């Protein structure tokens, strides 16, 4: 009997230690799930804020063109030796974003110029300048300048809409992830390791 009593006490203590360890594991898993959720939320928040920052303030303004760089024009203009066509450089209203530069140099811009009656005009981007090749000041004044301004405004609108949609997707994904991890945490917390009350002390001999 003495051995059975000692065994019962030791077994109960071992059981309590096991229950405590299991509870610690569950709590640790729950903390890890919450940590993962917070990490996802912070990353999504960072991406959303980065997008909003890049589309606010000065960058939110529609990309346009300011004045022509007179110093870039051929020196022979308005003389008998003036070329019919040449490259005109114009200053952007702000520094174009990477997506905007890609669109400016893309096929849609070329198609737009062709459909507007300027099939030989070519554009390139150099820092904050738009280089307009195979044209002249008269052509720009009489219509090409407006065509280019419209194309830049269109590009700005598309880029802005794309970024706003991306920000919305990130926010939705973050909210969904938060709901999922909250549900997992609650489910894990619902697991308890308690004795059923049907246990009995067993002697070392097994009797």
N, C-alpha and C positions, 0 to 999 in steps of 0.2 A: 504493500500500500504506500509505503514511504516513497518507493521509487516511482510509483504512479503519480503521486502528488508533485514530486519534483519535476517529472516529465511534463505534467499538465501546466505547471507554472512556466517552465521553459518554453513550452509550445505556444502558450498565450503571448509570451514576450516576443517570441520570434514572429508570431502572426502580426503583432502590433508593429514590429519593425518593418515587416513586409508591406503592410498596409500603408505605413508612413512613406516608405520608399516609392510605392506605386503612386500615391497621391502627389509626391514631389515630381515624379515623371510627368503625370498629367498636367500639373501646374506649369512645369517647364515647357511642355509642348504647347500649352495655351499661350504662354508668353512668347514662344517662338512664332506662333501663328499671328499674334497681335503685332509682333515686330515686323513680320513679313508684310502684313497689311499696311502698317505705317510706312514702310519703305516704298511700297507701290504707290501709296497716296502722295508721298513727298515727291517721287519721280514724276508722277502725272502732274502734280501742281507746278513743278519746275518747268515742265514742257509747256504747260498752258501759259504760265506767266512769261516764258521766253517768247512764245508766239505772240501774246498780247503786247509785249514790249516792242517786238519787232514791227508790229503793225499799228503802233500808236505814236503820238508825237509827230516828229518830222517825217518819219518813214510812212505814216499813214497817208500823207499827201500823195495825190496822184502824180505819178512820174510824168514830167514834161520837159520841155526845152526852153532855155532862156535865150540869151542873145547869141548871135553869130560871132565867132572869134575872128575879128577882122584881120588880125595878124597872120592867120593861117591862109588867107586868100592869096591868089596869084598876084604878084606885084604889077603885072601888066594889065590888070583890069581897067576897062574904059580907055584903052589905047588900041591902036591898030593891031597890036600883037596879042591882044587878049584872047585866051582860049575859049572855045565855045562851051566846053564842059570841063569841070574840074571838081575837086573835093572841097566841100564846105564843112567846117567843124562848128558844132553848136554845143553849148554847155547844158548839161542836164540840170533840172531844178533841184535835184538831190542825187546822192550816189545810188545808182540802181542796185537792187538786190540780185543775188546770183540767179534766182529763177527768172527775174525780169531780163537779165542779160541773155540768158538762154533763149527766151522767147523772141527777143529782138533779133537775134541772129538766126532764128529758126525759119523753116519753110513757110510758115503762115505769114510772116512779115513779107517775105519775097512775093508770095502769092497776092497779098494785099496790095503791094506796090504795082504789080503787073496788072491786076484788075482795075486799078485806079488810073492806068495809063502811063505808068513809069517803069517799063520792063527792064530798062538798062541801069536804073538807079540801084546802088548797093549801099548797105549800111554796116558799119562796124562800131564796136564800143572800145574806147580807150580811156580807162579810168572814169572820169566824170564828163567825158565828151562823147558825142555821137558824131562819127565821121560819115558824111553823106557823099558818096563818090558818084561820078558821072552825072553831075547836075550843074546848076548855076543859080545865082541869086534870083534871077528873073523867074525861073521855074519854081523855086521855093516860094517866092512871093505870090505867084499866081495860082497856087493850089497844093503843091507838094508839102509845104510846111503844115498845112491843116491835115493832110493825110497822115503824116508822121505823128502829129499830136494826137489824132484819134487812135492810131495804133498803140501808142504808148499808154494812153488812158485805158484802153481795152486790156492791155497786158497787166496793168496795175490792178484793175478790178478782178481779173481772174486769179492773180496771185493772192490778193487779199481774201477772196472767197475761199480759196483752197486752204489757206492757213487757218481761217476761222473754223472751217469744217474739221480740220485736223485737231484743233483745240477742243471742239465739242466731242469728238470721238475719244480723245484722251480723258476728258472729264467723265464721260459715260462709262468708259472702261474702269476708271478708278472707283466710281460709285459701285459698279457691279462687283469688283474685286473686294470692296469693303463689305458688301452684303454677304458675299461668300465666306470670307474669313471670319466675319462675326458669327455666322451660322455654325461654322466649324468649331470656333471657340466655345460657343454655347453648348454644342453637342459633346465636346470633350469635357466640359465642366460638369455635364450631367452624369458622367460616369463616376460612381462612388464605390470604394472598396470597403465594405462593411461586412462583418460576419452575419450569417443568416440566423444565428441563435440555435442552430441545430448541432453545433460542434460539441464534442465531448473529449475529455482528457483520455489519452491512451497511454498505458504504461509502456515502459521500455521493452517489455517482453511481448507487447502487442496484444495483451489480454485486457 
